[in-house]
Amino acid sequence: MTDGKNRKLIWKLAKNDFKKRYAGSYMGALWALVQPVVTVVLYYFVFEVVFQNRSQMLANGIEAPYVLWLTAGLVPWFYFSEAVMQGMYAFLEYNYLVKKVVFEIRVLPVVKVLGASFIHVFFAAVLLLMYFIYGMKPSLCLLQLPYYSFCMFLLILAISYTTSAIVVFFRDLAQIVNILMQIGMWATPILWDLSFLRGRWEALRIFFQLNPVYYIVNGYRESLFEGRWFWQDLSLTLYFWGVTLILYGIGMTLFKRCKVHFADVL
């Protein structure tokens, strides 16, 4: 199969994957938008109104409405959590294609991750709309948001090759990943800023920075609020790409070793 045909097939399957996810429901794809919106509103109420987290943010030099700062973290996190869960089921959901000898099943995780990207593009647009409605002063650093989205796409894809191959043989992996996602939202961090960890908590702050998703979430916030380019923290950038390449290598190795047994199990 040529690269041109591969790209067309991936795009077509990704669009169909997105559509069929909500087929049969009255609101259709709108359901994909409801949960993130409700989550943002809930967190805004809890942390801005109840706990007044904004005062802590101002004390740490973050001059932005909390709901906007929060949304800047939730947009990439929703993309990560949704796409990782979807990518994990690539071979299980398309088992009829896995059993076809002539089909290049390597594209299936790409299809699932690309399908989850449609919602991310919408929410990234909503984030930018909120950014301008709040009267924030834009900078050229906003142009690097697609770079961070691309980083997230490749990170998710690297993880998906591993999880999608393992879950075929070990279905409990789905429950483990779901629990890790709940922990990961607090460990990234999304609802709070790492600058809160000072003094005796410095080692813990460094530990949280080892999470590759932190690089992307922090990158979104730095692009929007601090006007900081990704190459200004070269060590973190190199670390992220190093981890992503290692995860991709692990994922592809597992996939190649396991794929010959997929048809027997599915």
Helices and strands as residue ranges (DSSP letters): H 3-20, G 28-30, H 31-44, I 45-50, H 53-59, H 66-88, H 90-93, H 95-98, G 105-107, H 108-133, G 140-144, H 145-167, H 173-187, G 194-196, G 199-201, H 202-209, H 212-221, I 222-226, G 230-233, H 234-265
